Amino acid sequence: MGHLDQAEQTVLQAEQQCPEGALRAEVLGTQGVIYINEGKLDEAERALQAGLANASLSGKRFLQTEALINLSVVALQEEHYEDALARSNEASNLARSIGANLQLEKAVGNLGWIYYRIGDFQRSLINSKEAERKASELGSVKDQVIWLHSAGLSEYRLGDLEAARSFYEQSLGLAQSIQNQEEIEDAHVYLGFLLLRLNQPDAAAAHIREATSIVGLREYDRTGLRLKLLEALLFDKKGDKQAAIKLLLSLQEHAAAAPSVQWETESTLAHLYLEIGRPEDAARWFQRSIETFRRQRSSLKNVESTLPFLENANDIYVDYTDFLVHQHRPDEALKVVDASRAEALADGLRISTGKAKSTGFQRRPGLNARAIAARLQATILVYSLRPKSSYLWVVTPARQQFYQLSGSETIVPLIQLQTKMILASKDLLSQPATPGRSLYNELVLPAQGLIKKGSKVFIVGDDALSGLNFETLQTPGDDSHYWIEDVTITNAKSLQLLSVKQTGEPRYADRRILLMGDPVYRKDDYAELPNAASEIRNVAGHFSPNHRVVLTGAQASPGAYQLSDAGQFSYIHFVAHGTANMTVPLDSSVVLSSNHDNATIYKLYARDILKQMLHADLVTVSACNGSGVRNYSGEGLVGLAWAFLRAGSHHVIGAMWEVSDVSTPLLMDHLYGELAKGSQPDTALRIAKLSMIHSEGVFRKPLYWAAFQLYSGA
């Protein structure tokens, strides 16, 4: 009934009369829910933890489930996302084990909210839709409203505004049918943001009025804060920038408990100050918004939380970069771009510096791009694609040059067409006009004068370029050829990682290799690889018997890898099927033989690869889709190759698509032949590919050699 004071007094009386045990757990759980509704999150945490302890001692799994669900709500409201995730996962497992369908629905829905908050909008949408379906089946209308909100928010962030609007309108109608004022208010706020984005300020204003009439004294709770942000955006849309700034400055003072609202507020202030001609103030607020975001990110420790988190604030880095470019400060803009790259990868390698104290736009004090290029004796190309105009920084030992390129709306369709032609087994050099020629003109030609033939080139691209192999670009003129003929290309994740790159000889002078593959597959699960055995023999032949550990057949299992002490090897090579998981990239795997003690465990998952520190100069994943298929902002493709880099490998070779079991053994034989001669991985892979390009057979086509990319770690 909303009489929270009376409810609190009543439950306190019950607590005083209640002994330890299951009944006390129920009383404390009720008390925690009341505190959540009152916004007393510290008191809610204490009551619910005490209730959980009583439920656990009494063996009451249902009460444990409820306590964990409500504890996840507390953690989520405090923006302690990893605690919320752990509690919701535990609650959902308990609910399934006892058949508590309503509690399972709530736990799954909470997971949707948590994934939304950490920036994993795809997983959020999946969980929210599942929870909404369960709530509908159970007749829980209020829960339906909440999960419809969550699904709408995810669709909004994924760019499907019509789907978002449909979810919001459904949730508003249901909330009105049960007269739940809090959920009605939320729906109006969400619709207000969407309508402003659709440039319908009058319609948005109507929803703002409805929400304002409900918020009352709760103007500084989470919904109240977002409502004030929405009001400020409406002022701006109607041209009253001073009123918008005044409201945002007031909001910023109250938003410390909600960092996500705070960095949005600070970013909006930056834009407004820029629009009224105060660039110094704009720069200050851009920097503050990045600092707020990075402080919140620094509270995350789990890789599955940090991976998608940049999605929440990628626009801030993009907008600050644009601001600096337009202020004719491209060198500072490069630092902003690099500050948003490979954060999760650097975390795993323990080379991130001062996360909580960092200003965000200069992660590593004194980062000197030209000095990095000089030490590597290479040219570094750093790309940042934007819809209308993209950016390129060319860094050589002698100079650093900035260029503006065509927008992603021009470049991305060319990349897609180039990939389509490669996968269709086209011989690109025989075609009169190809997207590869256009891409060379767009991406490389502006910098061509700074790139010497025969030099090393490091590509530091963003997620839009993750699916492009620059080696397949074709030079202009009558003597058009693949760019790999002119340069040796390595893909890098960030300048920061390149700044600590190992050079020279491999870490281990004895060049030991761990070689795993040609597994025994269960019938009907995976097709046999007829040429896997020959690939293993060829690769092994480049190492003396006392410098190789070869695990094949039943010995090539996930358990064997975990017991192999993989950190002692200079090289690690897998010959097997590979899987790439779009929804949960850390569930990508190398498909091996079953563990001898458990026939159901036959995949070496990316998440398990992270558990063992590596020092290898090169890990080669001779399998399909080893590069991964899911892009994360700042990280690029995440899958097996990324996992091996984060585990510590200096270089990884991974495939961007399905590879041929016939041509791959030839490529790998050439690769390891060159490594045996003392070549570095980049040179060895290039020579191996050129041997195929210059052959007379079908393997000269990019389909057979271009799938494999070399990725540089640290």
N, C-alpha and C positions, 0 to 999 in steps of 0.2 A: 504493500500500500504506500510505500515511500516514507513511512514514519521511522526513519533510521535511528533517531535518538531513543525512541521508545524500544525499538528492536534491540539496540545495544544494551540498554538497561536490563531488559528481560533476560537476555542471554548471559549477562554477567551474573545475575541471580542464579541461573541454572548452573553456571560453572562452579559457584560457591557450594552448591548442594551436591555436586556430582563427584563420585570417587574416580580413581584412575581406572582406565580400561576403555572398552569399546564405546560406551555411552559418552564418556568424557571426550573421546575422539570426535564423536558426532557434534557435541556441543561446541568444541573448539573449532571445528570445520565451519559451523554456522557463524560463529563469531568472526572468523577470517573473512567470510563472504561479506558480512556487514561492513567490516573495516575497508574492504576493497571498494564497496559502494560509497563509502564516506571519503575515499581517497587517502586513508591512513595506511599507506603501504607497509611501513615498518611494523606497525602493530599487526597487520594482516599476516606478514611473514612469520612473526613470532607465534601467533595463534595457530597458524596452519602447520608450522613445523612441529609444534607441540602435539597437535592433533594427529599428524602423520606418525610421530613416535608412538603414541598410544595405540593407534590402529595397527602398527607393525607388531608391537608387543602382544596385542590381542589376536593377531593373525587374521584381521578383518581386511581382506584384499579389496573389497568394494570401497570401504572408507579410505584405504590407502590411495585408491585410484582417484577418488574425489579430491583428496587433499593435494595430490600431485597436479591435477588439472588446475586447481585454484592457485597453487604455487606457481605454475607456469604463467598464469594470468598476471600475478604480481611481478614476476621477472620481466614479462613483456612490457608492462606499463612502466617499469623502471628502465626499460631499454637495455636490460641484461639478457641479450638474445641467446647466448649460448646456454645459460642456466635455463631459460625458457624452453629451448630446444630439447635439452636433456630430460627435463621434467615431463614434457609432452610425450616424448618417445617412450619413457618409462610408463606413463599413464596409459598410452595406447596399447602397449604390450600387456599390461595387467588387465585392461578392459577386455581384450580379446581372450585372454586365458580364462576369464570367468563368464564370458558371454554377456557383459554389461554393454548393451548396444547404445544406449543413450550416452553413456560416458565415453564410449569409443567415438561416437559422432563428435562430441565436444573436443576430444583430444586431437582427432584428425583435423577438425576445423582450426583449433589453436595452432597446429603445425602450419596450416595455410597462412595464418596471420604472421607467424614467425618468419616463414620463408619470404613473405612480402617485405617485412621489415629489414631483412638482411639483403634484399635485392635480388632474390632468386624468384622472379615473377612467374616463370614457367612452372616450377614445383608448387608455388603458391596457388596458382590457378587449378592445378590437378587436385590438390588437397581440398581446396575450398569447394570445388564442384562436387567432389565425393561427399564431403560433409553436408552440403546442402541437400543432396539426394537422400542421404541417411535421415536428415532432420525431417524432410518431407514425408518419408515413409513412416517415421515415428510420430508424426503429428506435432513436432516441436516448432511452432511458427516463429517464436522469437529467435531461435537458433537459425532458422532458415534466413531470416532477415540479416543476421550478422554475417553468415557465410556468403550471401548474395553481395553484401557490401564488399567483402574481401575479394570475391571473384571479379567484381566490377573494377576495383582498384588495380588488380593485376592486369586486366585487359587494358585499362587506361595506360599503364606504364609500358605495356607491350605494343601500344599504338593502335589498338582496335577500339576506336571511340564509340562506334555504334554498339558494339557488344557491351562496352562498359555502361553506356546509357541504358541499355535494356536491363542489365542487372540492377542498376540503381533504381530504375522506375519500378521494377518488381519488388525490390526491398521496401521502397517507400509505400507502395500499396499494401503490402503485408503488415508493415509497422503501423499504418493507419487503421488497419482492420482490427488490431489488438490494442490500439491506443497506447502504444509504447512510446512515450515522448522522447526518451533518450535516443532511440533508434530512428525516430522520425527526424530528429535534429541532425543526426549523422547523415541521413540520406539527402537532406536538403543541402548540407555542406558539400557533399561529394558531387551532387548535381551542379552546384554553383561553380565549383572548379572546372568541371567539364564544359559547362556552357560558356564560361569565360574563354576557355581554350578554343571553342568553336566560334568565338567572336560574337556572342549573343549576350551583351551586358545587361540588357533589360530583363531578359529571362533569368539570368543569374541573380540579378538584384531581387527578384521576387522570392527566390529560394533563400537568399540571405535574410530577408525580412522574416520569413517563416522560422528560420533557425534562431534568429535573434530573439523572437518572442518566446522561445522555449528555454534558451540557455540560462536566463535568470542570474543567480549568484554564482554559477559555475563558469564564469567568463575566463578563468585562468586554468581550467582543467584542459586535457588534451584537445577535446573537441572545441572548447572555447578559444583556445589559442589558434587553432586552424581557422576558425571562423573569423578571427581578427585579421589573420593573414589574407583570407579571402576578401574581406572588406577593403583592405589596403590595395589589393590588386584591382578591385572594382574602381576605387578612386583613381588609380593610375589609368585604367582603361578609359575613364571618362574625362581624363585630362587634368585632374586635380592632383598634381604630383606632390605639392607641399603637404596636403592632407594625408596622402599615402605615406610620405616620409615620416611625418609626425606620429602616425599610428604604428608604423613599423619600429620606430625608435622606442616607443612605449612597450611594444610587444617584445622586443629583444631583451628588455630588462627582466621580463617574467618567464622567458623561455628556457632558462638554464636546465631545468629538469626534463626538458624535451629537446635533446640535441638536434633531432631531425627537423623540428620546427625552427630551431635557432639558426641552423646553417641555411635553410631556405629563406628565412627572414633577412639574414646578412647578405646573401646573394642578391635578393631582390633590391635591397638598399643600394648595393653596388651598381646595379643597372639604372636605378632611378637617379643616383648622383651623376652617372655618366650622361644620362639624357638631359640633365639640367646644366651640363657644362662644368662639372666639378670632378675632373679625372683623378686628382689626388685622393679625394674622399672615396671615389669608386675603387681605386686600387687598394685602399685600406680595408674596405669592406669585403672585397674579393678575398684578400689574404685572411681576414678573420673567418670567413665562411669555410675556407679550406682548413684552417687551424681547428675549428669546431668539428668538422668532419673527421679529421685525422685523430683528434683526441678520442672520439667515439670508436673509430676503427681500432685504435690501440688497445681497447678493452677486450677485443676479440682475440682468442688464442687458437681456435679450431680452424683448420684449413678449409673445411666446408662452409664456414661462416665468412671467412675473409675473402674467399674466391669471388663470390658474387657481389660483395658489399659495395664496390665502386659504382655499381649500377645506380645506387642511391644518389650519387653526387657527381657523376661523370660530366653532367652539364656545367657544373661550376668550373672544372678544369678547362673544359672547352671554351666557355665564355671568357674566362680570364686570359686564356691564350689568345683568343681573338682580340680582346682589349689591348694586350701588349703589342700584338702585330700592328694594329691600327694606330698605336702610339709610337710606332717605329722603334720598337724595342724587341727585335726578333731573338736576340741571344737570351734575354730573360724568358721569352715565350718558350724557348727550347727547354729551359729548366722546369717550367710548369708542365710541359708535355711529359718530360722524363719522370717527374714526380708522381705521375699517375700510372706509370708502367711497372709491371712485374713486381708489385708489392708482395703478393702472396708467395711468389717464387723467392724473393729476397728474404722474406721471413724464415722460410725453411732453411735457407743457407746461412741464416744468422748474420746477415750483412746489412740489414736495415739499421738506420741510425736515428736515435732520438725521436721515436714516433710521437710521443705525447708532447714533446717540446718543439718539434719541427714546425717550421712555417709552411710546410707543404710544397711551396714552389721552389725550394732549394733544399732537397732532401739531404744532400751530401755536401757540406760546406767545401768550397773550393773545387767542385767538380769541373774539370777542365777538358772539354771535348777534344780540342786539338792535341792535348797531351796524350789522351787515350789513343787517338789515331796515330800519333807518332810512335807510341810504344808498340802498337800492333802493326805498324808499317802498312796501313790500310786506309781506304776511304770508307767513311761511315755515312750511310744515307738514312736519315730519320724522317719518316713520313707521318703526317697526321691528316687523314681524309675528313673533309667537311662536305655538306651537301652542295654548296655553290662554289666554294673555292678551297682547295686543299693546300697544305703546306709541305715544303721539303727543305730540310737543312742538310747541306753537304759539308762534311767535316773531313779535312785532310790535315796532315801534319803542318802544312803551311798556312791554311786559311779556313775560315768558316763562312759559308755563303748561304743565304736564304732565298727561296724561290716560292712564288705562288703558282699553283697548278690548277687544272680543271677540277671541278667538284666531283664528289662521289657519285652523283647522279649520272655523270659521264663515264667514270672509271669503273664502277662496280659492274654495270652491264657488260663491259668489255671483258672483265675477269670471268664472269659467268660464261660468256660465249667462248672464251679461250679454253676454259676447263671442259666445256661441252665438246669442243672439237678434239681435244686431246683424248677424252674418254671414248670418242667415236673412232679412235685409231687413225686420225688424219695425219698425213705427212705434211706438216705445216710449211716446210720449205718449198714444197711444190705448188702451194696455193698462191694465186696472184695477189690476193689481199687477205690479211688475217687480223684478228684482234690483237695478236702478239706484236705486230708492227705498230698498231695504234697505241698499244700500252707502252711500248718502248718510247714512242714520241711523247706520250703524256708524262711518263714517270722517270725516264732516264735521260732523254735528249737534253733537257735544260741543264743537266749537270755533266754532260758528256765531256766537256772541255777540262773538267777537273779529275777525270777518271782515266788513268793511264792503262793502255792495253797490257795485259799480263799481271795486273795488280790484284790485290785482295780487296773485296768489297763486303762490308757488313750491312745487312738490311735490318733496320729497326723499324718495323711497320706496326700499324695498329690492326685491330681485329678485322677491318674490312679487307686488308691485304693478306690475311692468314691463309686464304685458299689459293694464292698465286705463287707459282714457282718462277722467280725472276729469270732463272736460267733459260726458260722457254721463250722469253721475249726475243723478237727478231729485229736486228739492226736495219736501218734504212738503206736505200741505194740498190744498185744492180747486184752487188755482192752480198745480199742479205743473208745473214746467218744467225744462229742462236747466240744469245749474249754469252753463254757459257764458253764459247770459243775465245772470248776476249778477256774474261775475268774469272776469278775464283770467288764464289758467293757463299756466305754463311749467314744464317738467320739468327739474329740476337733479339733479346727481349727488352733490353734497356741499356742506356749508357752507363748506368750505375753498375750493372752486372759486367759490362765490358771493362769497366775501370779496375775490376779485380780479377780479370781473366788471366788464367795460367797460360804462359807461352813457353816455347822451347820443347825440350824432351818430355815424354810422358813421365808421370810421377814415379812409376816403377820401372827401373831400367831393365828388369828381367822380362818385361813384356809377357806377362802371364795372361791367359784367356780362360774365361768360363764360357763354355759353349753348351747351350741347351736346345733341344728340339727333337724333331721327328717323333712326336709323342704317340702313345697308343690311345686312339680315340674310341669312345663308346659307340657302338653300332647306332647308326641313324642320327647321331648328334652332329658330328663334323666329318667332312670328307677327308680321306687320307691325302697326304701331300706326297705325290710320287717322287718328286725330286728333292725332298727335304734331306734324305740321307746323303745324296751326292753333294749338296751344299755344305753339309756338316763336314764331310770328308775333305772337300776342297779347302774350307776355312781352316780346319785342323791341320792340314798339310803345311800351312805356313808357320807352324809353331812346333818346336821340338816336343817330344812326349812328356818331358819333365816340366814343360812350361804351359801345359794345357790340362784342363779338367773338362772332360766331355761327358755329358749326361744325356742319354738318348733313350727312346722307348719308355718303358715303365719307370726308369730312373729320372726322367725329365718331368718332375712334379713340382707343384708349388712348395710343398714341404722341403724338397731337396734344395730349392733356391734359398729358402729361409735358413737352411743349415749350412749353406755353402761358404759362409763368410765372404760374401760378394765384395766387400770393401777392400779385399786384398788383391783384386785383379786390375790389370791395366785395361783389359778389354772384356766386354760381356756381349755375347751374341745369342739371339733367340731365333730359331727357325720353327715357326708354328703358326696356327691361325691366331688372329687377333680380333677383339671386339672393341667397338667404340660406342659408349653410351651417351646419348644426347641429353637425357634428363639429369642423370647423375654421372658426370664424367669420371669421377674417381671409382666408378664401377666398371670402367673399361678394363680389359684384361688380355693377358697372353694365355691362350688356351693350351694347357699342358696335359700330361697324364694324371690320373687320379693319385692322390696320396695313398700310400700302402695301407694306412689305418682307417681311411675314410674315403669310400668310392665317390662320394658326392662332392668332394673338394678337388677340383681339377683346373681351376682358374687362378692365375696369379694376378690379383687385382691391383689397379693403380694405387689404391689406398694402402695396400700391404707393401708395395714397393717403397713407400715413404718411410716405413719403419726401420729400414736398414741403411745406414750411411754408406755412401759410395765415394770412391776416389778415382774411378775409371777415367782414362783419357777419352774413351769412346764406348758407348753402349749402342748396339745396333739391333733394332727391332725389325727383323725381316718377316713382317707379317702385314696383313691388310689393315689400313686405317690406324697405323700406329701413332700418327700425329694427333688423332682425335677429330671429333666432328662438332664440338660445342665451343663457341667463342665466349670468352668473358672479357668485359671491358678492362683494358690494361694488361691482361694476361695473354690474350690471343687464344689459340687452340689449346684446350686442356684435355689431356688423355695420357697415354702411356709415355710418350716422349717428354711431356711436361713433368710427369711424376719422376722419371729418371733424372731429369735436370735438378728437380728440387731435392732429390736424395743425395745429390752431390756430383753427378757425372759432369765432366767438363764439356763433353759433346755427346749428342744423341742423334742417330739417324732414324727417322720415322717416315712412314708412308702416308700420303694424303688420300689415297684411294686404294681400291683392291689391286693387288700386284700379281704378276704372272709367276706361277711356280716353275715355268720353263726358263724365262729370261733372268730371273732374280739370282739363281746360283751363279750364272756367268758374271753378273755385275759384282757380286760379293767376292768371287774369286779374284777378279781384277783389283778390287778395293784392298783386300788383305795382301795381295802381292805387292802393291805399292806401299802399304804400311810396313811390310817386312823389309823394304828397301830403305826405310827411315822417313818416309813422307809423313806429313801431318794429315789429320783426317780430312781437312778441307781439300788439300791438294790430291790426296789419294782418291777421294770420291769423284772429284772432277775428272781425273785421268780415266777412272773406270767408266764414267758416263761417256766421255769422248770416244772411248774405244767402241762403244755401242753406236754412237752417232755416226762414226766413220765406217761402220760395217755396211755390207751390201744387203743384208737381210731385213726382215720386218722389225727387228729390235732397234733399228735406228730411229723409230718413231718415239715421240715423247711419252706415249702411253707406257712404255716399258722402262724408261730410265728416269723420267721426271717426277714419278710419285715420291721418290726418296729425297727428303730434304735433310740438310745438316743444320742442327740447332746448337747454338753455343750457350753454355751455362756460365759458371764463374770459376 
